[in-house]
């Protein structure tokens, strides 16, 4: 692969930026829920008689439930962005999860022209590096491949983490 050493840190920073934004979302959801529970929007709720004001009481309960379910969904997705762990290249290549398989296809297209000779896919690249690592006698080219693979792994996994965080954030 060619030198893309600046991409890994940039992708990691972008993923962190998404996580920081998700933290603000979580804070906003919690503040909104606290405001609702504080009572300003619930003060008139206690004066409704469920027997005589059935429609208004039902609408109030329905609106309250809808609001909290919506807040729960926002909070759930924000927490998912916050808790997303980075994945190794081996995990990306072996995953059967549809979301990760889509990201793997994106990574395959993005890095196909940057793979070393003889590697048609990221899996081939990983396998070639694994074979070289197992060698007892390593040539200069072998050592260069191992060093480049370390840098490439950082870039590819940072790129994958960015896509995963971005996908979670867009939901």
N, CA and C atoms as an extended XYZ file, in Angstrom:
513
Properties=species:S:1:pos:R:3:atomname:S:1:resname:S:1:resid:I:1 pbc="F F F"
N         0.842       -1.176        0.000 N   UNK     1
C         0.000        0.000        0.000 CA  UNK     1
C         0.883        1.233        0.000 C   UNK     1
N         0.360        2.291       -0.491 N   UNK     2
C         1.121        3.534       -0.469 CA  UNK     2
C         1.006        4.189        0.899 C   UNK     2
N         1.762        5.260        1.098 N   UNK     3
C         1.788        5.909        2.399 CA  UNK     3
C         0.501        6.697        2.635 C   UNK     3
N        -0.244        6.256        3.616 N   UNK     4
C        -1.485        6.929        4.016 CA  UNK     4
C        -1.459        7.159        5.522 C   UNK     4
N        -0.280        7.422        6.046 N   UNK     5
C        -0.104        7.490        7.492 CA  UNK     5
C        -0.937        8.579        8.152 C   UNK     5
N        -1.292        9.634        7.451 N   UNK     6
C        -2.088       10.701        8.054 CA  UNK     6
C        -3.564       10.385        8.134 C   UNK     6
N        -4.018        9.361        7.416 N   UNK     7
C        -5.446        9.042        7.373 CA  UNK     7
C        -5.917        8.419        8.684 C   UNK     7
N        -5.134        7.533        9.258 N   UNK     8
C        -5.529        6.853       10.498 CA  UNK     8
C        -5.862        7.829       11.611 C   UNK     8
N        -4.932        8.743       11.933 N   UNK     9
C        -5.260        9.710       12.987 CA  UNK     9
C        -6.454       10.600       12.631 C   UNK     9
N        -6.596       10.942       11.362 N   UNK    10
C        -7.735       11.779       10.952 CA  UNK    10
C        -9.045       11.037       11.148 C   UNK    10
N        -9.073        9.763       10.780 N   UNK    11
C       -10.286        8.967       10.967 CA  UNK    11
C       -10.583        8.775       12.451 C   UNK    11
N        -9.543        8.544       13.239 N   UNK    12
C        -9.745        8.390       14.682 CA  UNK    12
C       -10.296        9.688       15.280 C   UNK    12
N        -9.776       10.826       14.825 N   UNK    13
C       -10.274       12.116       15.314 CA  UNK    13
C       -11.722       12.339       14.895 C   UNK    13
N       -12.055       11.945       13.671 N   UNK    14
C       -13.434       12.098       13.197 CA  UNK    14
C       -14.384       11.214       14.008 C   UNK    14
N       -13.962        9.994       14.311 N   UNK    15
C       -14.787        9.108       15.137 CA  UNK    15
C       -14.979        9.696       16.525 C   UNK    15
N       -13.912       10.263       17.069 N   UNK    16
C       -14.021       10.887       18.391 CA  UNK    16
C       -14.960       12.086       18.351 C   UNK    16
N       -14.932       12.826       17.260 N   UNK    17
C       -15.835       13.966       17.109 CA  UNK    17
C       -17.293       13.500       17.103 C   UNK    17
N       -17.567       12.390       16.417 N   UNK    18
C       -18.927       11.842       16.434 CA  UNK    18
C       -19.323       11.423       17.842 C   UNK    18
N       -18.395       10.819       18.554 N   UNK    19
C       -18.688       10.411       19.934 CA  UNK    19
C       -18.945       11.628       20.821 C   UNK    19
N       -18.162       12.689       20.615 N   UNK    20
C       -18.375       13.914       21.398 CA  UNK    20
C       -19.749       14.505       21.122 C   UNK    20
N       -20.159       14.477       19.867 N   UNK    21
C       -21.491       14.966       19.515 CA  UNK    21
C       -22.561       14.105       20.163 C   UNK    21
N       -22.330       12.799       20.169 N   UNK    22
C       -23.287       11.898       20.810 CA  UNK    22
C       -23.382       12.181       22.303 C   UNK    22
N       -22.263       12.560       22.930 N   UNK    23
C       -22.301       12.923       24.354 CA  UNK    23
C       -23.226       14.115       24.579 C   UNK    23
N       -23.155       15.090       23.680 N   UNK    24
C       -24.048       16.248       23.786 CA  UNK    24
C       -25.503       15.825       23.606 C   UNK    24
N       -25.743       14.896       22.687 N   UNK    25
C       -27.111       14.397       22.506 CA  UNK    25
C       -27.616       13.721       23.776 C   UNK    25
N       -26.771       12.895       24.371 N   UNK    26
C       -27.165       12.225       25.609 CA  UNK    26
C       -27.469       13.266       26.683 C   UNK    26
N       -26.612       14.272       26.801 N   UNK    27
C       -26.857       15.339       27.778 CA  UNK    27
C       -28.157       16.069       27.506 C   UNK    27
N       -28.440       16.336       26.237 N   UNK    28
C       -29.687       17.008       25.874 CA  UNK    28
C       -30.913       16.176       26.180 C   UNK    28
N       -30.832       14.886       25.917 N   UNK    29
C       -31.954       13.993       26.209 CA  UNK    29
C       -32.192       13.928       27.711 C   UNK    29
N       -31.121       13.800       28.459 N   UNK    30
C       -31.258       13.740       29.914 CA  UNK    30
C       -31.824       15.052       30.451 C   UNK    30
N       -31.348       16.177       29.939 N   UNK    31
C       -31.855       17.481       30.387 CA  UNK    31
C       -33.334       17.637       30.029 C   UNK    31
N       -33.719       17.186       28.843 N   UNK    32
C       -35.122       17.264       28.429 CA  UNK    32
C       -35.997       16.407       29.332 C   UNK    32
N       -35.546       15.193       29.590 N   UNK    33
C       -36.315       14.306       30.468 CA  UNK    33
C       -36.418       14.893       31.873 C   UNK    33
N       -35.314       15.474       32.342 N   UNK    34
C       -35.337       16.096       33.680 CA  UNK    34
C       -36.317       17.266       33.707 C   UNK    34
N       -36.348       18.039       32.631 N   UNK    35
C       -37.281       19.160       32.564 CA  UNK    35
C       -38.726       18.709       32.580 C   UNK    35
N       -39.001       17.628       31.875 N   UNK    36
C       -40.367       17.107       31.858 CA  UNK    36
C       -40.732       16.576       33.240 C   UNK    36
N       -39.811       15.828       33.848 N   UNK    37
C       -40.088       15.293       35.182 CA  UNK    37
C       -40.156       16.392       36.228 C   UNK    37
N       -39.494       17.513       35.987 N   UNK    38
C       -39.516       18.603       36.959 CA  UNK    38
C       -40.926       19.133       37.175 C   UNK    38
N       -41.787       18.959       36.191 N   UNK    39
C       -43.183       19.240       36.445 CA  UNK    39
C       -43.826       20.349       35.656 C   UNK    39
N       -43.100       21.183       34.943 N   UNK    40
C       -43.758       22.286       34.261 CA  UNK    40
C       -44.776       21.784       33.249 C   UNK    40
N       -44.477       20.716       32.570 N   UNK    41
C       -45.442       20.227       31.582 CA  UNK    41
C       -46.412       19.213       32.197 C   UNK    41
N       -46.219       18.847       33.447 N   UNK    42
C       -47.094       17.868       34.090 CA  UNK    42
C       -48.025       18.493       35.141 C   UNK    42
N       -47.966       19.803       35.336 N   UNK    43
C       -48.741       20.435       36.410 CA  UNK    43
C       -50.246       20.285       36.207 C   UNK    43
N       -50.701       20.423       34.988 N   UNK    44
C       -52.141       20.318       34.742 CA  UNK    44
C       -52.595       18.862       34.619 C   UNK    44
N       -51.662       17.962       34.507 N   UNK    45
C       -52.000       16.553       34.343 CA  UNK    45
C       -52.773       16.017       35.551 C   UNK    45
N       -52.382       16.431       36.728 N   UNK    46
C       -53.052       15.958       37.946 CA  UNK    46
C       -54.489       16.445       38.083 C   UNK    46
N       -54.841       17.532       37.397 N   UNK    47
C       -56.213       18.053       37.506 CA  UNK    47
C       -57.174       17.344       36.553 C   UNK    47
N       -56.645       16.498       35.667 N   UNK    48
C       -57.533       15.767       34.749 CA  UNK    48
C       -58.213       14.617       35.482 C   UNK    48
N       -59.506       14.500       35.273 N   UNK    49
C       -60.268       13.404       35.861 CA  UNK    49
C       -60.398       12.320       34.799 C   UNK    49
N       -59.838       11.150       35.047 N   UNK    50
C       -59.896       10.099       34.032 CA  UNK    50
C       -61.323        9.633       33.709 C   UNK    50
N       -62.259        9.869       34.602 N   UNK    51
C       -63.628        9.429       34.363 CA  UNK    51
C       -64.408       10.421       33.516 C   UNK    51
N       -64.166       11.727       33.696 N   UNK    52
C       -64.937       12.720       32.954 CA  UNK    52
C       -64.163       13.291       31.764 C   UNK    52
N       -62.863       13.355       31.871 N   UNK    53
C       -62.031       13.888       30.783 CA  UNK    53
C       -61.251       12.759       30.107 C   UNK    53
N       -61.964       11.717       29.708 N   UNK    54
C       -61.318       10.517       29.175 CA  UNK    54
C       -60.460       10.813       27.952 C   UNK    54
N       -60.977       11.584       27.002 N   UNK    55
C       -60.227       11.869       25.770 CA  UNK    55
C       -58.970       12.679       26.077 C   UNK    55
N       -59.110       13.716       26.879 N   UNK    56
C       -57.948       14.550       27.221 CA  UNK    56
C       -56.927       13.764       28.047 C   UNK    56
N       -57.460       12.951       28.974 N   UNK    57
C       -56.569       12.140       29.808 CA  UNK    57
C       -55.810       11.128       28.940 C   UNK    57
N       -56.508       10.490       28.013 N   UNK    58
C       -55.869        9.529       27.104 CA  UNK    58
C       -54.833       10.197       26.209 C   UNK    58
N       -55.185       11.400       25.702 N   UNK    59
C       -54.235       12.136       24.864 CA  UNK    59
C       -53.004       12.545       25.663 C   UNK    59
N       -53.217       12.946       26.908 N   UNK    60
C       -52.094       13.347       27.763 CA  UNK    60
C       -51.187       12.152       28.047 C   UNK    60
N       -51.764       11.016       28.372 N   UNK    61
C       -50.970        9.806       28.630 CA  UNK    61
C       -50.253        9.374       27.349 C   UNK    61
N       -50.976        9.372       26.221 N   UNK    62
C       -50.368        8.989       24.942 CA  UNK    62
C       -49.215        9.910       24.558 C   UNK    62
N       -49.418       11.217       24.720 N   UNK    63
C       -48.360       12.168       24.408 CA  UNK    63
C       -47.151       11.995       25.308 C   UNK    63
N       -47.407       11.762       26.564 N   UNK    64
C       -46.327       11.542       27.524 CA  UNK    64
C       -45.532       10.288       27.165 C   UNK    64
N       -46.250        9.204       26.884 N   UNK    65
C       -45.575        7.963       26.503 CA  UNK    65
C       -44.801        8.122       25.200 C   UNK    65
N       -45.417        8.776       24.225 N   UNK    66
C       -44.734        8.993       22.944 CA  UNK    66
C       -43.452        9.800       23.148 C   UNK    66
N       -43.527       10.839       23.936 N   UNK    67
C       -42.357       11.674       24.197 CA  UNK    67
C       -41.231       10.900       24.852 C   UNK    67
N       -41.562       10.092       25.838 N   UNK    68
C       -40.518        9.335       26.519 CA  UNK    68
C       -39.965        8.208       25.652 C   UNK    68
N       -40.807        7.590       24.830 N   UNK    69
C       -40.303        6.568       23.910 CA  UNK    69
C       -39.356        7.211       22.892 C   UNK    69
N       -39.725        8.389       22.392 N   UNK    70
C       -38.843        9.096       21.446 CA  UNK    70
C       -37.520        9.457       22.109 C   UNK    70
N       -37.568        9.949       23.331 N   UNK    71
C       -36.331       10.257       24.059 CA  UNK    71
C       -35.500        8.996       24.283 C   UNK    71
N       -36.159        7.888       24.577 N   UNK    72
C       -35.438        6.623       24.785 CA  UNK    72
C       -34.732        6.180       23.504 C   UNK    72
N       -35.396        6.337       22.346 N   UNK    73
C       -34.753        5.976       21.086 CA  UNK    73
C       -33.528        6.848       20.818 C   UNK    73
N       -33.667        8.130       21.025 N   UNK    74
C       -32.532        9.041       20.812 CA  UNK    74
C       -31.394        8.664       21.750 C   UNK    74
N       -31.718        8.436       22.995 N   UNK    75
C       -30.710        8.071       23.979 CA  UNK    75
C       -30.053        6.735       23.614 C   UNK    75
N       -30.856        5.783       23.184 N   UNK    76
C       -30.326        4.469       22.804 CA  UNK    76
C       -29.322        4.558       21.670 C   UNK    76
N       -29.651        5.305       20.629 N   UNK    77
C       -28.732        5.438       19.500 CA  UNK    77
C       -27.486        6.232       19.879 C   UNK    77
N       -27.646        7.244       20.696 N   UNK    78
C       -26.481        8.021       21.124 CA  UNK    78
C       -25.545        7.166       21.965 C   UNK    78
N       -26.101        6.368       22.840 N   UNK    79
C       -25.272        5.489       23.664 CA  UNK    79
C       -24.586        4.445       22.782 C   UNK    79
N       -25.257        3.994       21.754 N   UNK    80
C       -24.630        3.020       20.840 CA  UNK    80
C       -23.398        3.616       20.163 C   UNK    80
N       -23.479        4.881       19.777 N   UNK    81
C       -22.314        5.550       19.186 CA  UNK    81
C       -21.203        5.659       20.225 C   UNK    81
N       -21.575        5.982       21.445 N   UNK    82
C       -20.572        6.157       22.500 CA  UNK    82
C       -19.878        4.862       22.880 C   UNK    82
N       -20.597        3.766       22.821 N   UNK    83
C       -20.039        2.501       23.285 CA  UNK    83
C       -19.438        1.650       22.173 C   UNK    83
N       -19.456        2.130       20.952 N   UNK    84
C       -18.899        1.355       19.841 CA  UNK    84
C       -17.401        1.183       20.037 C   UNK    84
N       -16.984       -0.045       20.076 N   UNK    85
C       -15.561       -0.337       20.222 CA  UNK    85
C       -14.927       -0.422       18.845 C   UNK    85
N       -13.647       -0.172       18.795 N   UNK    86
C       -12.951       -0.351       17.531 CA  UNK    86
C       -12.806       -1.852       17.278 C   UNK    86
N       -12.650       -2.198       16.031 N   UNK    87
C       -12.538       -3.594       15.644 CA  UNK    87
C       -11.190       -3.828       14.982 C   UNK    87
N       -10.660       -5.015       15.188 N   UNK    88
C        -9.424       -5.376       14.502 CA  UNK    88
C        -9.762       -5.772       13.068 C   UNK    88
N        -8.738       -5.811       12.239 N   UNK    89
C        -8.940       -6.220       10.852 CA  UNK    89
C        -9.458       -7.655       10.797 C   UNK    89
N        -8.954       -8.513       11.677 N   UNK    90
C        -9.428       -9.904       11.711 CA  UNK    90
C       -10.922       -9.966       12.030 C   UNK    90
N       -11.384       -9.130       12.967 N   UNK    91
C       -12.813       -9.109       13.306 CA  UNK    91
C       -13.645       -8.594       12.135 C   UNK    91
N       -13.139       -7.599       11.449 N   UNK    92
C       -13.856       -7.040       10.298 CA  UNK    92
C       -13.988       -8.088        9.209 C   UNK    92
N       -12.893       -8.782        8.926 N   UNK    93
C       -12.891       -9.758        7.835 CA  UNK    93
C       -13.707      -10.998        8.155 C   UNK    93
N       -13.832      -11.346        9.435 N   UNK    94
C       -14.549      -12.573        9.786 CA  UNK    94
C       -15.997      -12.339       10.215 C   UNK    94
N       -16.411      -11.099       10.331 N   UNK    95
C       -17.754      -10.808       10.823 CA  UNK    95
C       -18.830      -11.194        9.817 C   UNK    95
N       -19.927      -11.699       10.343 N   UNK    96
C       -21.085      -12.013        9.516 CA  UNK    96
C       -22.187      -10.975        9.647 C   UNK    96
N       -21.953       -9.934       10.445 N   UNK    97
C       -22.931       -8.867       10.659 CA  UNK    97
C       -23.107       -8.074        9.361 C   UNK    97
N       -24.358       -7.850        8.952 N   UNK    98
C       -24.632       -7.160        7.688 CA  UNK    98
C       -23.999       -5.778        7.626 C   UNK    98
N       -24.091       -5.039        8.714 N   UNK    99
C       -23.541       -3.683        8.754 CA  UNK    99
C       -22.020       -3.718        8.546 C   UNK    99
N       -21.361       -4.628        9.215 N   UNK   100
C       -19.907       -4.727        9.095 CA  UNK   100
C       -19.520       -5.279        7.721 C   UNK   100
N       -20.327       -6.165        7.158 N   UNK   101
C       -20.042       -6.680        5.812 CA  UNK   101
C       -20.135       -5.567        4.765 C   UNK   101
N       -21.078       -4.638        4.939 N   UNK   102
C       -21.171       -3.491        4.030 CA  UNK   102
C       -19.929       -2.615        4.147 C   UNK   102
N       -19.492       -2.403        5.369 N   UNK   103
C       -18.295       -1.591        5.592 CA  UNK   103
C       -17.069       -2.301        5.030 C   UNK   103
N       -17.028       -3.622        5.187 N   UNK   104
C       -15.915       -4.392        4.620 CA  UNK   104
C       -15.870       -4.221        3.105 C   UNK   104
N       -17.031       -4.222        2.452 N   UNK   105
C       -17.075       -4.021        0.992 CA  UNK   105
C       -16.566       -2.631        0.621 C   UNK   105
N       -16.925       -1.626        1.415 N   UNK   106
C       -16.422       -0.262        1.172 CA  UNK   106
C       -14.905       -0.229        1.316 C   UNK   106
N       -14.406       -0.853        2.364 N   UNK   107
C       -12.956       -0.887        2.588 CA  UNK   107
C       -12.247       -1.634        1.463 C   UNK   107
N       -12.826       -2.730        1.004 N   UNK   108
C       -12.234       -3.502       -0.104 CA  UNK   108
C       -12.098       -2.631       -1.342 C   UNK   108
N       -13.149       -1.870       -1.663 N   UNK   109
C       -13.088       -0.989       -2.839 CA  UNK   109
C       -12.080        0.135       -2.623 C   UNK   109
N       -12.094        0.716       -1.438 N   UNK   110
C       -11.235        1.865       -1.161 CA  UNK   110
C        -9.748        1.497       -1.207 C   UNK   110
N        -9.383        0.343       -0.682 N   UNK   111
C        -7.967       -0.002       -0.553 CA  UNK   111
C        -7.479       -1.025       -1.576 C   UNK   111
N        -8.314       -1.419       -2.518 N   UNK   112
C        -7.946       -2.442       -3.505 CA  UNK   112
C        -6.702       -2.045       -4.296 C   UNK   112
N        -6.616       -0.796       -4.740 N   UNK   113
C        -5.476       -0.357       -5.541 CA  UNK   113
C        -4.216       -0.150       -4.709 C   UNK   113
N        -4.359       -0.201       -3.405 N   UNK   114
C        -3.213        0.039       -2.540 CA  UNK   114
C        -2.636       -1.249       -1.961 C   UNK   114
N        -3.228       -2.384       -2.294 N   UNK   115
C        -2.754       -3.666       -1.762 CA  UNK   115
C        -1.415       -4.039       -2.394 C   UNK   115
N        -0.582       -4.773       -1.671 N   UNK   116
C         0.695       -5.204       -2.253 CA  UNK   116
C         0.469       -6.241       -3.356 C   UNK   116
N         1.479       -6.434       -4.174 N   UNK   117
C         1.379       -7.417       -5.261 CA  UNK   117
C         0.984       -8.784       -4.718 C   UNK   117
N         0.109       -9.445       -5.446 N   UNK   118
C        -0.313      -10.784       -5.076 CA  UNK   118
C        -1.526      -10.827       -4.154 C   UNK   118
N        -1.932       -9.704       -3.648 N   UNK   119
C        -3.097       -9.655       -2.752 CA  UNK   119
C        -4.267       -9.016       -3.502 C   UNK   119
N        -5.327       -9.798       -3.678 N   UNK   120
C        -6.506       -9.296       -4.394 CA  UNK   120
C        -7.561       -8.747       -3.446 C   UNK   120
N        -7.390       -9.002       -2.169 N   UNK   121
C        -8.375       -8.537       -1.174 CA  UNK   121
C        -7.660       -8.285        0.150 C   UNK   121
N        -8.398       -7.676        1.075 N   UNK   122
C        -7.834       -7.450        2.402 CA  UNK   122
C        -7.524       -8.770        3.102 C   UNK   122
N        -8.348       -9.776        2.850 N   UNK   123
C        -8.098      -11.093        3.436 CA  UNK   123
C        -6.800      -11.675        2.887 C   UNK   123
N        -6.588      -11.554        1.579 N   UNK   124
C        -5.336      -12.036        0.982 CA  UNK   124
C        -4.144      -11.309        1.599 C   UNK   124
N        -4.285      -10.012        1.794 N   UNK   125
C        -3.221       -9.205        2.386 CA  UNK   125
C        -2.923       -9.688        3.804 C   UNK   125
N        -3.986       -9.850        4.592 N   UNK   126
C        -3.803      -10.328        5.967 CA  UNK   126
C        -3.136      -11.705        5.985 C   UNK   126
N        -3.578      -12.600        5.083 N   UNK   127
C        -2.995      -13.942        5.027 CA  UNK   127
C        -1.530      -13.904        4.602 C   UNK   127
N        -1.195      -13.044        3.632 N   UNK   128
C         0.191      -12.918        3.183 CA  UNK   128
C         1.085      -12.423        4.310 C   UNK   128
N         0.593      -11.440        5.065 N   UNK   129
C         1.367      -10.923        6.193 CA  UNK   129
C         1.514      -12.009        7.260 C   UNK   129
N         0.459      -12.751        7.509 N   UNK   130
C         0.532      -13.855        8.473 CA  UNK   130
C         1.557      -14.892        8.073 C   UNK   130
N         1.624      -15.219        6.781 N   UNK   131
C         2.623      -16.182        6.294 CA  UNK   131
C         4.038      -15.653        6.487 C   UNK   131
N         4.239      -14.363        6.226 N   UNK   132
C         5.569      -13.763        6.379 CA  UNK   132
C         5.972      -13.737        7.854 C   UNK   132
N         5.035      -13.426        8.726 N   UNK   133
C         5.337      -13.374       10.157 CA  UNK   133
C         5.785      -14.742       10.666 C   UNK   133
N         5.214      -15.813       10.116 N   UNK   134
C         5.547      -17.172       10.550 CA  UNK   134
C         6.918      -17.643       10.049 C   UNK   134
N         7.454      -16.978        9.039 N   UNK   135
C         8.754      -17.375        8.499 CA  UNK   135
C         9.846      -17.243        9.561 C   UNK   135
N        10.754      -18.203        9.566 N   UNK   136
C        11.891      -18.090       10.483 CA  UNK   136
C        12.924      -17.104        9.949 C   UNK   136
N        13.218      -17.177        8.669 N   UNK   137
C        14.180      -16.279        8.031 CA  UNK   137
C        13.398      -15.253        7.205 C   UNK   137
N        13.481      -14.014        7.614 N   UNK   138
C        12.742      -12.955        6.927 CA  UNK   138
C        13.711      -12.124        6.095 C   UNK   138
N        13.279      -11.833        4.878 N   UNK   139
C        14.074      -10.980        3.995 CA  UNK   139
C        13.779       -9.522        4.317 C   UNK   139
N        14.525       -8.659        3.674 N   UNK   140
C        14.283       -7.214        3.839 CA  UNK   140
C        12.871       -6.868        3.367 C   UNK   140
N        12.432       -7.456        2.262 N   UNK   141
C        11.080       -7.222        1.749 CA  UNK   141
C        10.016       -7.708        2.739 C   UNK   141
N        10.311       -8.841        3.385 N   UNK   142
C         9.373       -9.363        4.384 CA  UNK   142
C         9.214       -8.374        5.537 C   UNK   142
N        10.321       -7.863        6.015 N   UNK   143
C        10.288       -6.903        7.121 CA  UNK   143
C         9.571       -5.620        6.721 C   UNK   143
N         9.779       -5.190        5.481 N   UNK   144
C         9.078       -3.993        4.992 CA  UNK   144
C         7.579       -4.245        4.903 C   UNK   144
N         7.200       -5.448        4.459 N   UNK   145
C         5.775       -5.796        4.372 CA  UNK   145
C         5.141       -5.796        5.760 C   UNK   145
N         5.834       -6.351        6.740 N   UNK   146
C         5.308       -6.380        8.104 CA  UNK   146
C         5.139       -4.960        8.652 C   UNK   146
N         6.142       -4.127        8.430 N   UNK   147
C         6.068       -2.733        8.907 CA  UNK   147
C         4.930       -1.984        8.223 C   UNK   147
N         4.815       -2.155        6.900 N   UNK   148
C         3.741       -1.483        6.163 CA  UNK   148
C         2.370       -2.001        6.598 C   UNK   148
N         2.300       -3.297        6.865 N   UNK   149
C         1.029       -3.887        7.301 CA  UNK   149
C         0.575       -3.302        8.631 C   UNK   149
N         1.511       -3.017        9.523 N   UNK   150
C         1.151       -2.389       10.793 CA  UNK   150
C         0.528       -1.023       10.573 C   UNK   150
N         1.136       -0.224        9.695 N   UNK   151
C         0.579        1.098        9.387 CA  UNK   151
C        -0.769        0.970        8.691 C   UNK   151
N        -0.838        0.053        7.720 N   UNK   152
C        -2.082       -0.135        6.976 CA  UNK   152
C        -3.208       -0.611        7.885 C   UNK   152
N        -2.876       -1.489        8.819 N   UNK   153
C        -3.877       -1.983        9.767 CA  UNK   153
C        -4.458       -0.829       10.575 C   UNK   153
N        -3.592        0.073       11.021 N   UNK   154
C        -4.065        1.237       11.783 CA  UNK   154
C        -5.024        2.087       10.950 C   UNK   154
N        -4.666        2.306        9.688 N   UNK   155
C        -5.495        3.122        8.805 CA  UNK   155
C        -6.834        2.441        8.523 C   UNK   155
N        -6.787        1.170        8.181 N   UNK   156
C        -8.006        0.444        7.803 CA  UNK   156
C        -8.947        0.307        8.984 C   UNK   156
N        -8.410       -0.014       10.157 N   UNK   157
C        -9.295       -0.156       11.321 CA  UNK   157
C        -9.850        1.194       11.768 C   UNK   157
N        -9.057        2.269       11.646 N   UNK   158
C        -9.581        3.602       11.970 CA  UNK   158
C       -10.684        3.986       10.986 C   UNK   158
N       -10.477        3.671        9.721 N   UNK   159
C       -11.478        3.939        8.693 CA  UNK   159
C       -12.761        3.162        8.994 C   UNK   159
N       -12.612        1.894        9.344 N   UNK   160
C       -13.784        1.069        9.672 CA  UNK   160
C       -14.507        1.617       10.902 C   UNK   160
N       -13.756        2.020       11.912 N   UNK   161
C       -14.380        2.579       13.120 CA  UNK   161
C       -15.143        3.855       12.801 C   UNK   161
N       -14.578        4.673       11.912 N   UNK   162
C       -15.265        5.893       11.508 CA  UNK   162
C       -16.587        5.562       10.814 C   UNK   162
N       -16.555        4.592        9.891 N   UNK   163
C       -17.792        4.203        9.213 CA  UNK   163
C       -18.812        3.638       10.194 C   UNK   163
N       -18.354        2.795       11.122 N   UNK   164
C       -19.276        2.215       12.105 CA  UNK   164
C       -19.893        3.302       12.976 C   UNK   164
N       -19.072        4.221       13.464 N   UNK   165
C       -19.589        5.318       14.292 CA  UNK   165
C       -20.536        6.195       13.476 C   UNK   165
N       -20.157        6.476       12.241 N   UNK   166
C       -21.004        7.300       11.377 CA  UNK   166
C       -22.336        6.648       11.079 C   UNK   166
N       -22.314        5.342       10.847 N   UNK   167
C       -23.550        4.618       10.589 CA  UNK   167
C       -24.453        4.658       11.810 C   UNK   167
N       -23.866        4.432       12.979 N   UNK   168
C       -24.648        4.496       14.219 CA  UNK   168
C       -25.190        5.901       14.439 C   UNK   168
N       -24.369        6.906       14.165 N   UNK   169
C       -24.770        8.288       14.404 CA  UNK   169
C       -25.906        8.710       13.481 C   UNK   169
N       -25.903        8.250       12.240 N   UNK   170
C       -26.934        8.632       11.270 CA  UNK   170
C       -28.308        8.087       11.625 C   UNK   170
N       -28.318        7.042       12.413 N   UNK   171
C       -29.617        6.461       12.809 CA  UNK   171
C       -30.297        7.424       13.729 C   UNK   171
